[in-house]
Amino acid sequence: MKNKIKVLLVGNPNVGKSALFNALTGKYAAVSNYPGTTVEYTEGEISYKDFTIEIIDTPGMYSMLPISEEEKVARDLILSGNPDWIVNVVDAKNLERMLPLTFQLIDTGIPLILVLNMIDEAKRMGIEIDSDKLSEILGIPVIKTVSIKKEGIKEILNVITGESKFYKQNTIKYDSEIEHEIEELSSLINGDYRISKRLISIMLLQKDAEFLKLFSSEEKNNIVHFADISRRKLEEIFRVSLDYMFALKRQLIAQEVTQKVLKKISIYDTQNMGLPYFAFTIHKIWGYPILFLVLYFGLYKFVGEFGAGTLVDFIETTIFEEKLLPKLIILIENSIKSENVKELLIRDYGIITLGIKYAIAIILPIVTTFFLFFSILEDSGYLPRLAFLLDRVFKKIGLTGKAVIPLVLGFGCDTMATMVTRTLNTKKERIIATILLSLAVPCSAQLGVMLAVLSTSSVLLSIWILVLIIIFFIVGYFSKYFIKGEKTIFFVEIPPIRIPKLSNIVIKTYTRLIWYFKEVIPLFIYASIFIWIGRITGIFDFLLKIIAYPLQFIGLPNDAAKIFLFGFFRRDYGAAGLYDLHKQGVFNNNQLLILAVMLTLFLPCIAQFIMTIKERGIKMGLSIAAFVLIFSVLVGYLLHLILNVILGISL
């Protein structure tokens, strides 16, 4: 039986933890949610010599005192995950800025390795680090790595499995008054803990309530009382908050250590590094044309035209409709007698003909091309620049630049985008982003049909786009004030522009597609089952009558009811129904515009609706659906009044 070792990869965002994880584990990886949260971490397992090593890639963190849910999850994995080793991954180019977290990890008392990642980029910038001297100062092993080239990987594994000299970790020392209070508080802590009493004392002095969970109620009261007295005493002495004192001391020591271990600093190797040439990507003027080009060629051309167009046409038409479906339909028709079962499996809204076909033939090519595009943005270093450029605009609607990820993904698949909102820092941001995705971000399937419907009139198309943009920002602006929650905080590391490595892009895309198959495809199958139940029970006929009633007040014919009902189950079907009825001359241009706006704003498809409930909870999910439903009808009624009653014009 092999010995098992548990290792956590910990570090700031954008230091190459995921690249190191891939280099250590290869292809085997599983994405998991931390219990009680929607923040994810990645797990993998490898065999090395006589050991089985479990490796966990934690979310990025800047400090043991968390300010975001991602940092809290990373910190909780350290506190309660019982790791045997922590591998602290730092960007070798920014050692001074990274060391304060290293000092806190040393305080945990857990065996620690410091990995100087991307050491090749540091060398090209003229930065050389004396890793032996740094190891001597910190009392921990220090290893230089280039994760994408798998350099330094064997050295890490050898240390983890015990093939290295003994290290005695050196904790940094604060001012004597602070050290005295840390020692006094530590003496009050009874019992054995995986985390050192020193770190527990430091965090209690910083009023971190999470550490109180370690104690019994009686011991907790005594410790809290002493920690409060100590904190007030120290803050009276230094006349500043203890949080500031701890952070300042760590930063000053980081400066001292960095000065001792930097062997040489010279001019950038601009030919290889290229940093000066890419400063314009975040320029306040030139950054936006670059952003437009990236989104145009990446989203519109690659994801939109190639993924949602060429690939979808090939897979849906050539593979499914011409080859697979006819054979499956004949097989099921001949082998199953029950019409209800046939209705469930192979009729217009069956599990095979709608659910599986829609998920694999239509959505899968879109999300695959999007994930490829997204991985290129990620590995090239452009994604943080994209977030940086849009942060100022998004702040106006209660979001940060980080929200660009789910909102852009929404133009591919709103169901996937709703799932990706879990990466946003605060609950408030996640709710606002989910509302905007449900309301004003059409998925590629719906968008493609809408553009076809409205493209015959530039006036109709322009008004439709303008109305959606106005609604997006108005709803976002008011959501910022009406939805309670923490103030949004946004930190972003701006890494150098790099040439993405093909193997990393493939691994990331593959991992995300496995995620898609597990999380989303079952929702499309559930949607088919719901439609089947509605049709065989007559519920749909009843719902059509209910939907037709308010549409009459907006000046729309009863035929429009079917568009909304089936659009809920499949967005492009609703849009396609609008297209067919328009070709038949059922609607005039005013009605067409009103319907196009309403259908875009209307309830999200059932897969997105289920995902919203899964991510935000049933109460919030139903509340968002109710708001979107009422809002879409009100906007439709308002457009009817403006066009037909107040202005009396015909577009």
Secondary structure, DSSP 8 states (H G I E B T S, - for coil): --EEEEEEEE--TTSSHHHHHHHHHTT--EEEE-TTSS-EEEEEEEEETTEEEEEEE----S-SS-SSHHHHHHHHHHHHS--SEEEEEEEGGGHHHHHHHHHHHHHT-S-EEEEEE-HHHHHHTTEEE-HHHHHHHHTS-EEE-BGGGTBTHHHHHHHHTT-S-----------HHHHHHHHHHHHH--S--SS-HHHHHHHHHTT-GGGGGGS-HHHHHHHHHHHHHHHHHHHHHHSS-HHHHHHHHHHHHHHHHHHHHEEEE----HHHH-TGGGGGGG-TTTHHHHHHHHHIIIIIIIIIIIIIIIIHHIIIIIIIIIIIHHHHHHHHHHH---HHHHHHHTSTT-IIIIIIHIIIIIIHHHHHHHHHHHHHHHHHT-HHHHHHHHHHHHHTTT--GGGHHHHHHHTT-HHHHHHHGGGSSSHHHHHHHHHHHHHH---HHHHHHHHHHHTT-HHHHHHHHHHHHHHHHHHHHHHHHHS------------------HHHHHHHHHHHHHHHHHHTHHHHHHHHHHHHHHHHHTHHHHHHHHHHHHHHHTT--TTHHHHHHHHHH-HHHHHHHHHHHHHTT-S-HHHHHHHHHHHHHS---HHHHHHHHHHH-HHHHHHHHHHHHHHHHHHHHHHHIIIIIIS----
